[in-house]
Amino acid sequence: MARVDEDDVRLVIETSGDISMAPFIRAASLLTDKVRACATSRGYTLSDAQLLEIERYLAAHFYSLRDPQYKSKSTERASASFMDRDWLATAKMFDDSGCLEALTTGKRARMAWLGKPKSSQIDYDDRD
């Protein structure tokens, strides 16, 4: 269930009235739920306020991918300059666990035991 609504997201990003925010809020809600589950598995507890802000800025990030924000634009000879705001980076600042960073970059640490199986191991005292 979403923690934010369209008005919450519109507080941080200018939006076009003819584009529904619903798909961006749904995507942000799903990702925020993953962040919460990941943080819990790492031993972190993210507050409701942190999760709300993460979801708000993720929704703004997803919206900005669909409708880039203009810094300036011209109608004669079609010139445009886009804002360099990074709503994803803002959302990451509210995540103490680092899970949002891991989920959005796809980087994960893994380990594998490269030693012998337990049945083939020699006790330390028995080694020459």
Phi, psi and omega in degrees: 000135184292142178269340183239162173237181184302319181297322178298317182289323181293346175291335184248350182215139175285132183235156174278133182295340183267002177251122179289140179274350187306312181294328180287323177291319178300313180298317179296321179296316179298316180292322178296322176297321177295320178298316180298315180296318179297314181299317179298318180293336177269359179089014178258149173241114176269131181290164177300323179295319178296315181297322178297314181293321176302313181295320180300310183286331173293318178299318177297320178298311181297321177297318183294336175291326180279321184226083182304143182275133180274135169273316175206156177206154178233147178267333178274124181066021170043073177249144179210152175221128185261153177295149178253024177290143180237096181290330178295317178298323178294317178299320181296331180294336180273353184258100180291337187279340183081005183292322180297319177301313181296319181290327183271340178261343180078008180273132178219141177271139178225153178231151175218140177281121182257003181276188180285156173295155184307322182292339181258359183281148178251133178302150182302318182293335183270357180281149178269000000 
